Amino acid sequence: MLIEQPPIFYRILYPNAVWRLRVPDQKTIYLTFDDGPIPEVTPWVLSILDKYNVKATFFCVGDNVRKYSYIYDQLIVKGHRTGNHTFHHLQGWLNSAGKFLEDTREAKELIDSQLFRPPHGHMIFPQPGLLKKNGYNIIMWDVVTRDYSKYMSPEQVLENVKRYTRDGSVIVFHDSLKAEKNLRYALPLAIEWLLEQGYTFELIPKRT
């Protein structure tokens, strides 16, 4: 559970970040995808979202956007929202604040969004403050499916969605090669289950 649904003490580390977004009198969840776009997985994700008429927010790696701009354009055309996931998928705690911010700025040249999610969810002081000062809205998550893990079965990934999702959850999947096997099984079944539970799918607001 420490991974699938971050505990209070972890959320306290980043008090200005968004973890969960509750809407009064509405069962709402926010479907998000990290690490794309890539041709092997992202178009399939888009086809599944189209099938169920669901919109999602994609936190894109700038270098992938550079290489596969035509897929990124499809995200926009289809009405999904995008966010910044750095240019080189940098981990904050392994890089200086200056390098981390510059990599984020490089990605922003291709990704027109103030939404930002740090790769792996890791940042160190003063990175969060500098990001906020530069106008970024830091979006974390309430549920991480762990679809990327080789130690998780597709069935376990689906069970993570069912077990930990609650009203206002920001749910993370990955449109990446590491997640592909688990994603192709779990994503459509997760969407069907969430719809059956009466959840409404919303985009992460541009500003929260």
Helices and strands as residue ranges (DSSP letters): H 8-12, E 28-34, H 42-52, E 57-60, H 62-67, H 69-77, E 81-84, G 92-94, H 97-108, E 115-116, G 119-121, H 127-133, E 137-138, E 143-144, H 154-164, E 170-174, H 180-196, E 200-201
